[in-house]
Amino acid sequence: MKNMTYEEAKQFLEDCNQYAGEFTLEPLQEMLRRLGDPQEELSFVHIAGTNGKGSVLAYVSTVLKETGYRVGRYISPTIFSYRERIQVNEQYITKEALVRLTERIRAVGEQMLSEGLSHPTMFEAETALAFLYFAEQKCDLVVLECGMGGRLDATNVIRHTIVAVLASISMDHMGFLGNTLSEIAQNKAGIIKPGCTVVTVKQEPEAEAAVLLQAEAQGCTVVTADPARAVNRKRGLFSQVFDYGERKAAEISLSGEYQFANAALALEVIDVMREKGYGIPEEAVRKGLKETVWTGRFSVIAKAPCVIVDGAHNRDAAGKLARTIENYLGGKRLIYIMGVLADKEYEAVIRQTARYASEIITVMTPDNVRALPAEKLAEAVVVYNPHVQAAESIQAAVKQAYELAGEEDVILAFGSLSYLGELVRAVEERRQEKK
């Protein structure tokens, strides 16, 4: 069998989705067993939740890196590069390593199929690849983000969980995770393992009850981060300062009101890890918080006009975005670019955000079978804001937005993370052309 190219490796992983069937971890567990169970060599901070997972992962992993640990990151979805989902000390997996490890996965997958066994899906195969890479790179710790849910998420094959982290839980993926907040929380709390410590942000009562019940069943201590204790000292698009408990004047570079809560949750995780014997100096904590970068979460990518991108794609995230618009962009003329997936609560997102915009441009997210056509999204928007137009492409949307915006205005692109990478590239190309 000839060696794969990088593009062939990506295509092979994507083609693994043809094996989607029942939600079960058994195919991945079997694949990992045949690969030598690399996940058994690793220790994890495992993060589930609906909103805030990525930001918390970024804060925690950056602080650990600043401490001197070798830290693996596993994230989804990605914005800029396929390789972005697997990182060590914030460096993407190399193309060479991705190809080499994918070839190992292909060989094992073919062997399993020849024996009449089920083959892992794309996300499961990617998870196996990540574990192989992290073990090969001798990571001290891996900060692991659930793809969807918790209990049956591919990432939940791990056993050595140090801290199980529950970010904000709200209604999302109802067709897969449950139809009530309690059911969704039960699913996400499935990442809680015996012997770990649970760190959760303060949840809605139904969600909190589900988390506490699972923690009790596993004999785990629960630590709760209370966003109300995160006292805002300075808001800003480039720097924010807050107090949390005895920590005074902690600085973060991520903007948005909700980042105070995300940073507070990350601090509770760090403090638990300290209690478990991980040496994490306060200097590293403060430097890590300040240097954390996480594009796509109310991130400024250009000025004059200001261009901001945000991954608000569900009811809870849209509510947080609306409050952030009021607190950070009040009085500014706003031009939106919106793109969503058809299976999301996009009407709720529109209802909470549309009133702030002077103009709204809708786009269809590329290369996604779940994408909602721009015209359909525009039809939903017009109920709440008549100043809406559908764009033929993301590039066309960026061109239209710039034509509508003055230097003092703000272009805000939000919705599905899946289109923001292309939008960021389109903005950058435009900036280069204007130089």
C-alpha positions as CSV (number, residue, x, y, z in Angstrom):
1,M,0.0,0.0,0.0
2,K,1.5,3.4,-1.0
3,N,2.1,6.1,1.5
4,M,-0.7,8.7,1.9
5,T,-0.3,12.4,1.0
6,Y,-1.6,14.9,3.5
7,E,-4.7,15.6,1.5
8,E,-5.3,11.8,1.2
9,A,-5.0,11.4,4.9
10,K,-7.6,14.2,5.5
11,Q,-9.9,12.6,2.9
12,F,-9.5,9.1,4.6
13,L,-10.5,10.6,8.0
14,E,-13.5,12.4,6.4
15,D,-14.6,9.2,4.7
16,C,-14.8,7.4,8.0
17,N,-18.2,9.1,8.5
18,Q,-19.6,6.5,6.2
19,Y,-19.3,4.1,9.2
20,A,-21.6,6.2,11.4
21,G,-24.2,4.0,13.1
22,E,-25.3,3.5,16.7
23,F,-23.8,5.8,19.4
24,T,-21.3,3.4,21.1
25,L,-17.7,3.7,22.1
26,E,-16.9,0.1,21.3
27,P,-15.4,0.6,17.8
28,L,-13.0,3.3,19.1
29,Q,-12.1,1.2,22.2
30,E,-11.3,-1.7,19.9
31,M,-9.2,0.4,17.6
32,L,-7.3,1.9,20.6
33,R,-6.6,-1.5,22.0
34,R,-5.0,-2.6,18.7
35,L,-3.0,0.6,18.7
36,G,-1.6,-0.1,22.2
37,D,-4.1,2.1,24.2
38,P,-2.0,5.3,24.0
39,Q,-4.6,7.1,26.1
40,E,-3.6,5.0,29.1
41,E,-0.2,6.8,29.1
42,L,-1.8,10.2,29.5
43,S,-3.5,12.3,32.2
44,F,-6.4,14.5,31.3
45,V,-8.4,17.7,32.1
46,H,-11.6,16.8,30.4
47,I,-14.1,19.6,29.5
48,A,-17.8,19.3,28.6
49,G,-20.6,21.8,28.4
50,T,-22.5,23.8,25.8
51,N,-20.8,27.2,25.8
52,G,-17.4,28.3,27.0
53,K,-15.6,24.9,26.6
54,G,-13.0,26.3,24.2
55,S,-12.2,29.4,26.1
56,V,-11.7,27.4,29.4
57,L,-9.5,24.9,27.5
58,A,-7.4,27.8,26.2
59,Y,-7.0,29.4,29.6
60,V,-6.1,26.2,31.4
61,S,-3.7,24.9,28.7
62,T,-1.9,28.2,28.4
63,V,-1.4,28.5,32.1
64,L,0.0,24.9,32.2
65,K,2.3,25.6,29.3
66,E,3.6,28.8,31.0
67,T,4.3,26.6,34.1
68,G,6.6,24.4,31.9
69,Y,4.4,21.4,31.4
70,R,4.1,19.8,28.0
71,V,0.5,20.2,27.2
72,G,-1.7,18.6,24.5
73,R,-4.8,20.3,23.3
74,Y,-7.7,18.6,21.5
75,I,-10.4,20.9,20.2
76,S,-13.3,21.0,17.8
77,P,-14.5,22.6,15.6
78,T,-11.5,24.3,14.1
79,I,-11.3,27.7,12.4
80,F,-8.1,28.0,10.5
81,S,-6.6,24.6,9.8
82,Y,-7.5,21.0,10.0
83,R,-4.4,20.4,12.1
84,E,-5.6,23.0,14.6
85,R,-7.6,20.3,16.4
86,I,-4.5,18.5,17.7
87,Q,-1.8,20.7,19.3
88,V,1.2,20.4,21.7
89,N,2.1,23.5,23.5
90,E,-0.1,25.4,21.0
91,Q,1.8,24.1,18.0
92,Y,-0.3,22.3,15.4
93,I,0.4,18.6,14.7
94,T,2.8,18.4,11.7
95,K,1.5,17.2,8.4
96,E,4.1,14.4,8.5
97,A,2.9,13.2,11.9
98,L,-0.7,13.4,10.8
99,V,-0.1,11.3,7.7
100,R,2.1,8.8,9.5
101,L,-0.4,8.2,12.3
102,T,-3.4,8.2,9.9
103,E,-1.7,5.3,8.0
104,R,-1.6,3.3,11.3
105,I,-5.3,4.0,11.9
106,R,-6.2,3.0,8.3
107,A,-4.3,-0.3,8.7
108,V,-6.1,-1.1,12.0
109,G,-9.5,0.0,10.5
110,E,-9.1,-2.3,7.5
111,Q,-8.2,-5.2,9.8
112,M,-11.3,-4.5,11.9
113,L,-13.5,-4.4,8.8
114,S,-12.0,-7.7,7.5
115,E,-13.0,-9.3,10.8
116,G,-16.6,-8.1,10.5
117,L,-16.2,-5.4,13.2
118,S,-17.6,-1.9,13.2
119,H,-15.2,0.9,12.0
120,P,-14.8,4.1,14.0
121,T,-16.3,7.3,12.6
122,M,-14.3,10.4,11.6
123,F,-14.4,12.0,15.0
124,E,-13.5,8.7,16.7
125,A,-10.6,8.1,14.3
126,E,-9.4,11.7,14.9
127,T,-9.5,11.1,18.6
128,A,-7.4,8.0,18.3
129,L,-4.9,9.9,16.2
130,A,-4.8,12.6,18.9
131,F,-4.0,10.1,21.6
132,L,-1.3,8.5,19.5
133,Y,0.3,11.9,18.9
134,F,0.1,13.1,22.5
135,A,1.6,9.8,23.8
136,E,4.4,10.0,21.1
137,Q,5.0,13.6,22.2
138,K,5.2,12.5,25.9
139,C,2.7,15.1,27.0
140,D,2.5,15.7,30.8
141,L,-1.1,16.7,30.5
142,V,-3.8,16.8,27.9
143,V,-6.7,19.3,28.0
144,L,-9.4,17.5,26.1
145,E,-12.6,19.1,24.8
146,C,-15.7,17.0,24.2
147,G,-17.0,17.1,20.6
148,M,-20.7,16.7,21.6
149,G,-22.3,15.6,24.8
150,G,-20.1,13.6,27.2
151,R,-21.2,10.1,28.2
152,L,-20.9,8.7,24.6
153,D,-18.5,11.3,23.2
154,A,-15.4,9.7,21.6
155,T,-13.2,11.5,24.1
156,N,-14.9,9.6,27.0
157,V,-12.8,6.5,26.4
158,I,-10.2,7.9,28.7
159,R,-9.8,6.7,32.3
160,H,-7.1,8.9,33.8
161,T,-9.1,12.1,34.4
162,I,-7.6,14.5,36.9
163,V,-10.3,17.1,36.6
164,A,-13.7,16.8,34.9
165,V,-14.8,20.3,33.9
166,L,-18.4,21.3,33.2
167,A,-18.8,24.7,31.4
168,S,-22.2,26.3,31.0
169,I,-24.8,23.7,30.1
170,S,-27.8,24.8,28.0
171,M,-30.2,23.4,25.3
172,D,-28.2,22.2,22.3
173,H,-28.0,19.1,20.1
174,M,-31.4,18.0,21.5
175,G,-31.8,15.3,18.8
176,F,-28.8,13.5,20.2
177,L,-28.4,14.5,23.9
178,G,-32.0,14.8,25.2
179,N,-35.0,17.0,25.1
180,T,-34.7,18.6,28.6
181,L,-31.9,20.5,30.3
182,S,-31.7,17.7,32.9
183,E,-31.2,15.0,30.2
184,I,-28.5,17.1,28.4
185,A,-26.7,17.7,31.7
186,Q,-26.8,14.0,32.6
187,N,-25.2,13.2,29.3
188,K,-22.5,15.9,29.7
189,A,-21.8,14.8,33.3
190,G,-21.0,11.4,31.9
191,I,-17.4,12.5,31.7
192,I,-17.1,12.3,35.5
193,K,-14.8,9.4,36.5
194,P,-14.1,7.8,39.9
195,G,-11.2,9.6,41.6
196,C,-11.4,12.9,39.7
197,T,-12.5,16.3,41.0
198,V,-15.4,17.9,39.3
199,V,-15.2,21.6,38.6
200,T,-18.4,23.2,37.3
201,V,-19.5,26.7,36.7
202,K,-22.7,27.6,38.5
203,Q,-25.5,25.9,36.5
204,E,-29.2,26.2,36.1
205,P,-30.9,24.2,39.0
206,E,-31.9,21.2,36.7
207,A,-28.4,21.0,35.3
208,E,-26.7,21.4,38.6
209,A,-28.8,18.6,40.1
210,A,-27.7,16.2,37.3
211,V,-24.0,17.1,37.7
212,L,-24.2,16.7,41.5
213,L,-26.0,13.3,41.2
214,Q,-23.3,12.0,38.8
215,A,-20.5,13.3,41.0
216,E,-22.0,11.6,44.0
217,A,-22.4,8.3,42.2
218,Q,-18.7,8.4,41.3
219,G,-17.6,9.5,44.7
220,C,-16.2,12.8,43.4
221,T,-15.7,16.1,45.1
222,V,-17.4,19.1,43.4
223,V,-16.0,22.6,43.2
224,T,-18.3,25.3,41.8
225,A,-17.1,28.5,40.1
226,D,-19.5,31.4,40.8
227,P,-19.4,34.0,38.0
228,A,-21.1,36.5,40.4
229,R,-17.8,36.5,42.4
230,A,-15.9,37.6,39.2
231,V,-15.9,41.4,39.8
232,N,-15.4,43.3,36.6
233,R,-12.7,46.1,37.1
234,K,-12.2,47.0,33.4
235,R,-14.0,46.0,30.2
236,G,-12.3,46.3,26.9
237,L,-11.9,44.8,23.4
238,F,-8.2,44.1,24.0
239,S,-7.7,43.9,27.7
240,Q,-10.0,43.2,30.7
241,V,-9.3,43.1,34.4
242,F,-11.3,41.4,37.1
243,D,-11.1,40.2,40.7
244,Y,-12.0,36.6,41.7
245,G,-12.0,35.8,45.3
246,E,-8.6,36.5,46.7
247,R,-7.1,37.0,43.2
248,K,-7.1,40.7,42.5
249,A,-6.6,42.5,39.2
250,A,-6.3,39.5,37.0
251,E,-5.9,40.5,33.4
252,I,-7.3,38.7,30.3
253,S,-6.9,39.6,26.7
254,L,-10.1,37.9,25.5
255,S,-13.0,40.3,25.3
256,G,-16.7,39.8,26.1
257,E,-18.7,39.8,29.3
258,Y,-18.8,36.0,29.5
259,Q,-15.0,35.7,29.6
260,F,-15.0,36.7,33.2
261,A,-17.0,33.6,34.0
262,N,-14.9,31.4,31.7
263,A,-11.7,32.7,33.4
264,A,-13.2,32.1,36.8
265,L,-13.9,28.5,35.9
266,A,-10.4,28.1,34.6
267,L,-8.9,29.5,37.9
268,E,-10.9,27.0,39.9
269,V,-9.5,24.2,37.7
270,I,-6.0,25.5,38.2
271,D,-6.5,25.7,42.0
272,V,-7.8,22.1,42.1
273,M,-4.7,21.0,40.2
274,R,-2.5,22.8,42.7
275,E,-4.2,20.9,45.5
276,K,-3.5,17.6,43.6
277,G,0.2,18.4,43.6
278,Y,0.8,20.1,40.3
279,G,3.3,23.0,40.8
280,I,1.7,26.0,39.2
281,P,3.2,29.3,40.4
282,E,1.0,32.4,40.6
283,E,3.2,34.2,38.1
284,A,2.4,31.5,35.5
285,V,-1.3,31.8,36.3
286,R,-1.3,35.5,35.7
287,K,0.9,35.3,32.6
288,G,-1.1,32.4,31.2
289,L,-4.4,34.2,31.6
290,K,-3.1,37.4,30.0
291,E,-1.5,35.6,27.0
292,T,-4.5,33.3,26.2
293,V,-5.6,33.7,22.6
294,W,-8.8,32.1,21.4
295,T,-10.0,33.4,18.0
296,G,-13.7,33.2,17.3
297,R,-14.9,34.3,20.7
298,F,-15.7,38.0,20.3
299,S,-12.3,38.5,18.7
300,V,-11.2,41.7,17.0
301,I,-9.5,40.8,13.7
302,A,-9.4,44.3,12.1
303,K,-9.8,48.0,12.8
304,A,-11.3,51.0,11.0
305,P,-13.9,49.6,10.7
306,C,-13.6,47.3,13.6
307,V,-14.3,43.6,12.6
308,I,-15.3,41.2,15.3
309,V,-15.9,37.4,15.0
310,D,-17.9,35.3,17.5
311,G,-19.1,31.7,17.5
312,A,-22.5,32.4,19.1
313,H,-24.8,29.7,17.5
314,N,-27.3,28.7,20.1
315,R,-29.8,30.3,22.5
316,D,-27.5,30.7,25.5
317,A,-24.5,32.0,23.5
318,A,-26.8,34.5,21.7
319,G,-28.0,35.8,25.0
320,K,-24.4,36.3,26.2
321,L,-23.5,38.0,22.8
322,A,-26.5,40.4,23.2
323,R,-25.3,41.5,26.6
324,T,-21.8,41.9,25.3
325,I,-23.0,44.0,22.4
326,E,-24.8,46.3,24.9
327,N,-21.8,46.6,27.2
328,Y,-19.0,46.8,24.7
329,L,-20.6,48.2,21.5
330,G,-23.4,50.4,22.8
331,G,-23.9,53.4,20.5
332,K,-21.9,51.9,17.7
333,R,-23.5,51.3,14.3
334,L,-23.4,47.6,13.6
335,I,-23.3,45.6,10.4
336,Y,-23.8,41.8,10.9
337,I,-22.6,38.9,8.9
338,M,-24.6,35.8,10.0
339,G,-24.2,32.1,9.0
340,V,-25.8,29.2,10.9
341,L,-26.5,25.5,10.7
342,A,-30.0,24.4,10.0
343,D,-30.2,22.1,13.0
344,K,-29.5,25.0,15.5
345,E,-31.9,27.2,17.3
346,Y,-31.2,30.0,14.8
347,E,-34.6,31.7,15.3
348,A,-33.7,32.2,19.0
349,V,-30.3,33.5,18.0
350,I,-31.9,36.0,15.6
351,R,-34.6,37.1,18.1
352,Q,-32.0,38.0,20.7
353,T,-29.5,39.8,18.5
354,A,-31.1,41.2,15.3
355,R,-32.4,44.4,16.9
356,Y,-28.9,45.8,17.5
357,A,-27.9,45.8,13.8
358,S,-28.4,48.5,11.2
359,E,-27.7,46.0,8.4
360,I,-27.6,42.2,8.3
361,I,-25.9,40.1,5.6
362,T,-26.6,36.4,5.7
363,V,-24.3,33.7,4.3
364,M,-24.3,29.9,3.8
365,T,-21.6,28.1,5.8
366,P,-19.4,26.3,3.3
367,D,-18.8,22.5,3.0
368,N,-21.4,21.5,5.5
369,V,-24.5,19.4,4.7
370,R,-26.2,20.9,7.7
371,A,-25.7,24.5,6.5
372,L,-28.8,26.8,6.2
373,P,-29.0,28.6,2.9
374,A,-28.4,32.3,3.1
375,E,-31.8,33.1,1.6
376,K,-33.6,30.9,4.2
377,L,-31.7,32.6,7.0
378,A,-32.6,36.1,5.5
379,E,-36.3,35.1,5.5
380,A,-36.0,34.3,9.2
381,V,-34.1,37.5,10.0
382,V,-36.6,39.8,8.2
383,V,-39.3,39.1,10.9
384,Y,-37.1,40.9,13.4
385,N,-35.1,43.3,11.2
386,P,-36.1,44.3,7.7
387,H,-32.6,45.5,6.8
388,V,-31.3,42.2,5.6
389,Q,-29.7,40.8,2.4
390,A,-28.4,37.4,1.4
391,A,-24.9,37.2,0.1
392,E,-23.7,34.8,-2.7
393,S,-20.5,33.9,-0.8
394,I,-18.5,34.7,2.3
395,Q,-16.2,36.9,0.2
396,A,-19.2,38.8,-1.2
397,A,-20.6,39.3,2.3
398,V,-17.3,40.8,3.5
399,K,-17.2,43.1,0.4
400,Q,-20.8,44.2,1.1
401,A,-20.1,44.8,4.8
402,Y,-17.1,46.9,4.1
403,E,-19.1,49.0,1.6
404,L,-21.8,49.6,4.2
405,A,-19.5,50.3,7.1
406,G,-17.8,53.6,7.9
407,E,-14.4,53.7,9.8
408,E,-16.2,54.2,13.2
409,D,-18.7,51.4,12.6
410,V,-18.4,47.7,13.6
411,I,-18.7,44.6,11.4
412,L,-19.8,41.7,13.6
413,A,-19.7,38.2,12.1
414,F,-21.2,35.4,14.2
415,G,-23.0,32.1,14.2
416,S,-21.4,28.8,13.3
417,L,-17.6,28.5,13.9
418,S,-17.4,26.5,10.7
419,Y,-17.4,29.6,8.4
420,L,-15.4,32.0,10.5
421,G,-12.0,30.8,9.3
422,E,-12.9,31.6,5.7
423,L,-14.3,34.9,6.8
424,V,-11.1,35.8,8.7
425,R,-9.1,35.0,5.5
426,A,-11.4,37.1,3.4
427,V,-10.9,40.1,5.7
428,E,-7.2,39.6,5.7
429,E,-7.1,39.4,1.9
430,R,-9.0,42.6,1.7
431,R,-6.7,44.3,4.1
432,Q,-3.6,43.2,2.1
433,E,-5.2,44.5,-1.1
434,K,-5.7,48.0,0.5
435,K,-2.1,48.3,1.6
